[in-house]
Amino acid sequence: MDSSLEFSRQKEDLVRTVRSLQVASQNTLQKTVPLLSSHPGLGLLKPSHVQQLSKKTTQVCRDLEDVGNLILFRQDELTQKISVPGKGGVSSLHWCSDGTLYVGGDNGPYIHLLNSHGKPTQTFHCYDDVPFFPDSATVTRFGALAVTDIAEGIVRIYSPNSHPPWIKVGGHFKSPKGIAMDSSGRILVAEYTSGEVQAFHMDRAHRIHGVKKVSGLQGPQYICSTPDGGFAVSEECRDVKLFTSNLKLAGSLSETYRHEFGNPSGICSDPEGNVLVADVQKRNITLFPPNGSPICIVSQGLSEPVGIACSPFGLLYVGDTGDNCVKVFKYRAKPYYTPTSPRRSGEAPS
C-alpha cells in the first residue's frame, strides 16, 4: 500500500476514534449528572448503575491511552539500512549507551562493533581452538563483551589480554541462547532445551556467584531486562513471559494484551517500559505499552526479523537475517524526556 494512502487511513481511524470518545463521554456525562444531583441516599441509584458507569469510564480511559500511543509512536518509518560484512544472517543485536551496536549472527564466527553512524569500527573474531558462532551478546557491568554458544553449551567473555582472548565462564550451562544484563548488573541466560533462565552475578575474575533459576519455560530464546528491574523472555512459537526482579512470574504478553504470536524471537524494552517483540513468522515488530493496546510499529519491509534493540533516541534496530542487514526504524515521535518514567514526568518541551 502507498505510504500516503496508509497515512490517510491512519488519520481517518484516529478521527473516528476521537469522535467515538466524544460520544462516549457525552453519554457518560448525561448519565452521571442526574445521579450526582439526586437526593441524600442517592435515591434510585443501584450498584449496577455504578458498575456500568465504571465500565464506561474505564473504556474511555483505554481509548484515550490508545489515541495517545498512536500520536506518540510511528509506524514503518525506515531511516537506514546497515549492511553487515560477510554472508549469512544477522540474529543478535546489543545497543550500548554510547551509541555503538554489537552485531552477530550466522554471517561468520565474529561480532561486529558498529559506531553511531553504522560504520564497522572493530571485529571480535570468535575463535577458541576452533571457530564458534555466537548466538547472543551483551556487555557486563565491567564493560566486557559476553556471548552465548549454544552448540558448545557455554558462555564466553572476551578478554583481549588473554590467550586465547575468549574466556569460558564457569557454571552449568546446557543450551545457552539469549543473554542480557539486568539493572542490578546481574547476568541473565536463557537455556533453550531445559526451559530455564539462569541469573547470576559475575566478578572481574569472571567467577559467578548467587546463581538462581527460573524453570517451566517452553523453548526460551531471547531475553531482555525491563526498567522495573525484571526481565522478559521470548518462547519459541508460544509467548513472551514477564518476570519481576526476584524471578517471580509477572504475566505474559499474550494473556495480558490478548495478542496471538506466531514465532516471537528478539525482544527489547525502552526506558518507558514498552516491550518490543520481533515475530519471525508474521514478519513484524509489535510494541506493548504499559497502558493501552499493542501497536504494530513495523509491518512491512522485513524478511526474517530476529534480533532487535532500541535506543533512548526513539530508534529501533532490527537484525533482518533474511537480508543480512540491520534496519533502523524511527518508532517514537520524540526522544525520551527523562530516563525514568518519561510518561509520568511529561514530554520534553518543544
N, C-alpha and C positions, 0 to 999 in steps of 0.2 A: 504494500500500500504506500502511495506517495506520502512523504512526510507532512506536507501541508494539509492533505486531507485527514491524516491521522491527528494532527494538531487541532483541526477544526472539530473533529469528532470528540476529542477530549474536552474542548471548550463547551461543546453542546452538553456533554454529560455533566460538566461542572455546573452550568447554568440550571440544568434540570434538577440537580441535587439541591442547589440553593433554593430553588422555588419550592421543592418538596419540604425543605426545612422551614420555609416561611409559612407554608400551610399548616405543618405540624405544630409550629409554635403558636399560631393563631388559635388552633383548635384547643391546644393545651391551656392557653390563657383564658379562653371562653369558659372552659370547664373549671378552672381553678378559682376565678374571681368570685362566683356565687358561693363556693364552698368556704372561702376565706371570710366572706361577709355575712355568713349565716349566724344564727343566734348562739348564745352560750350552750355548750354541749354539742355544737356543730349540727344540730337539727337532724336532718335526714342523711347526713354523711355516714357511709358504711365503710368497713375495712376494704371491701372490694373496690370502692372508689379510689381510695388512697393507693392501692396496689396498681390500679390502672394508670393513674397519673404518674406513679413512679416508673412504670414501664415506658410510658411515652417520653418522660424526661430523659431516661437512660438512652433511649433510641436517638433522641435529638442530640445528646452529647456525643454519641458514637458517630452520627452523621457529621457533626462539626469536626471531630477528630479526623475523619476521612477527607473532608474538604481541606483541612489544614495540611494534611500529608500530601495531597495532590498538588498543593501550591508549593510545598517545601521541597519535594523530590522531583527529579527529572527522569525521563524515560528515553532509552535508546539514543543517548547523546554520546556518540563515539568521538573522542578527541584525538586519539593517537593509536597507531599500531606499531608495536616494537618487535622487530624481527630478532629471533634468538639464534646465535651461531649453532651450527650443527644440524643434523637431521633427526627427525623423531618428533616427540610431542613435549609440551610444557605442562607439568602437572602439579608443581609445587611453587608457591609464592610466599615470600615473607617481606613485609614492608617495615622499614625502620624509621624512627622519628627524625633522622637527619635527611630523609627523602630518598635514601638508597633502597634498592629492591634486590632480594636474593631470588634467583630463578633456577629451578632444577626440574628434572623430568627424565623422560625416556630418550632425550636427544643426545645422551652421552654420559659418561661417568664423570660429571663435573657439576659444580654450582657456579652460575654466573652472577656477578655483582654488577648491577646497573646503577648509574648515578640518577639524580633527579630529572635529567633530561632523557633518560632511557638509553644512554650510551654505556656499553660494557667497559668497566674500569679494572676488573680483576676476575680471574677464573680460578676456582678451587678444584684442582684435579683430585678426583676420588679414587685413590689407589692405596691399597693396603695388602701388600704381597701380590694381589691381583686386583683388577679394576672392580668397583662396585657401583651400583646405581642407587643414589639416594631417593627415598620415597617422599620425604617431607623434611622441612628445615625450620629452625627457629634460632634465635640468639639468646644466650643465657644472660643473667643479670651481671655477669662479669665481662660481657661483650664477646663471648666465644660462640662460634658457629656450631650448632648441634644438628645432626641429621639422623634419620632412621634408615635402617637397611632391613627390609622385611625378608629378603632372600637369605641373609645370614642370621637374622634374628638378633640383631644387636643395635645399640645406639652409639654413635661416634661423635667425638668432639675434635674440632680442628685446632691443632696447636702447632704453629709454624716453627717453633723451636725444637720440636720432637722429630725423631726419625724412626719410622715414617710419621708424617705430621698428623695422622688421624689416630686418636686415642680411643680405645674401646672403653665404654662406660660399664662399670660393674653393675650387676643386677640380673634378675631372672627374667629375661625377655624371650618371648616365643615368636611373635609376629608383629613387631612394632611398625606401625604405618604412619599415623598422624602424630605430630609433636608440636607443643606450644609451651609458652611460659605464662603463668597467671600473674595477677597483680602483686602477689607476695614474693615473686621470684621462684616459685615452685615450678618444676618441670612436669608437664603432663604428656603421657604417652598412650596412644590408643593401640590396644592389642587386637588385631583383626580377627584371628581364628578363635581366640579364647573369649572374646566378647568382654574385654576388661579395659579399664583405664587405670594406669599406674600414675600416682602423684608422689613426687619426692623432691627433696632439696639436694642441691649438689654444691660442694665447696670448690675452692680454687684448685684443689688437687684432683678434682673430678671424682670424688668419692660421694656416694649417695647416702642420704640419711632420712629417717622417718618415712619409709615407704608406706603408702596407703593405697587401697584398691577399690574400684567400683566394678561390679560384675553385673551380668544379666543383660548385656547389650547384644544386638544382632549385627555382627559384621561392622563394628565401628571403623570408620575410615579417617576422617579429618576432624581436627579438634581446634578450638579457639577459646581464648579467655573472654570474659564479659566484664563490663565496668563494675559490676557489683561484687567482684571477687570470685565469682563462679566460673563456669565454662560450659560450652556447648559442644556436642558430638554428633556427627552425621553417621547414620547407619545405612549401609548399602541396601538400596531398593526398599527402604522402610520409612525412616523418620529422622527427626533431629531432636535429641534429648537435651534438656537444660538441667544443670546441677548447681547447687549452692557451693559456697566456699568450703563448707565442711563435708562435701561429697555426697550430699543428700539430693535425691531426685526432686527437681522443682517442677517438672512437667515436660510436655512435648509440644512441638510446634503444630503438628497435625491435629492434635486434640484441642489445643487452645484456640487455634485460628480456623479449625475445620478445613485444613488445607490437605490436598492429596498430592503427595510427592511421586515422582517417577523413580529417579535414582539420585538422591541427594549426595553431593560429593563435597567440594570445597565450601568452607564456611568462614565467616569473619564477623566481627562486631565493631561498631564505632563507639565513640565516647558517649553518645546519647543512649546507648543501649539497644540500638537497632541491630538485629541479627540478619545477615545477608547469606543466602544459600544458593549455590550453583546446582542446577539439576541437569545431569548429563543427558538423561532420556528426553526431557522436554526442551533442552537447549535454551534455557533461560536462567535469569537471576531474579530471585524474589526477595524483597525486603520485608521483614516482620518487625513492625514498630512496637514500642512498649504499649501504645494505645492506638486503637484503630485497626483497620483491615489491612491484610498483606497487599503489597504493591509490586507488580512485576516491572522492575526498573530496566531490565534488558530482555527483550522478547524477540529480537531479530539480530542477524549478523553473527551468530555463534555457531560453530561447527561441533565442538566437543568441549564445553567448559568444564574444567576440573578444579584447579586451584584458584582461589581468589584472595584478595587483600584490599583493604581500604585505608585511606589517609584522612586526617582531620581537615584536609582542604577540599573535601567533597568529591574525591576521585576514587573510582573503583578500578582495580587492576584484575583482569581476568586472564588466566592462563588457558588459552584455547589450544589444547593438544592436537586437535584436528588440523589447525592451520599453522602449528608450530610458531606461535607468536603470543605476545602479551597485548591485549586490547585494553585501552584505558577509556573509561566512561566517566562523564561528569554526572553524578547521580543526585547531587544536592545543589539547590539554588544558591546558597551562601555557605561560606566556610563556617565552622563552629565558632560561636562567640566565646565560649569558655570550655575547657576540657572536662568540667564536671557539671553534669546536669544542665546542658545548654537550654533545653526547652523550659525548664523551671526557672532558669535565670534570665531568659529573654534572648531575643536575637541581637546581633550586633547592630549598632546604629548605622544608618546609611551614611 
